[in-house]
Amino acid sequence: MAKNTICLWYNHDAEEAAQFYAKTFPDSTVGAVHRAPGDYPGGKEGHVLIVEFTVCGVPCIGINGG
């Protein structure tokens, strides 16, 4: 079990970044993609909010903060 999880803040492109890391670095994958269930301030239903991914075996979370 990892002791740390890296949390990265993105301007609406967390999923694209995670896909890039997964293609570029060994032992890297994209896990869960959490989407907005409905309209919320500044966003719409289905927008990606959080992406869980691994880069070189290190767990990461990407947040679309804007």
Stockholm file with secondary structure:
# STOCKHOLM 1.0

chainA/1-66         MAKNTICLWYNHDAEEAAQFYAKTFPDSTVGAVHRAPGDYPGGKEGHVLIVEFTVCGVPCIGINGG
#=GR chainA/1-66 SS CCSCCEEEEESSCHHHHHHHHHHHSTTCEEEEEEECSSCBTTBCTTCEEEEEEEETTEEEEEEECC
#=GC SS_cons        CCSCCEEEEESSCHHHHHHHHHHHSTTCEEEEEEECSSCBTTBCTTCEEEEEEEETTEEEEEEECC
//
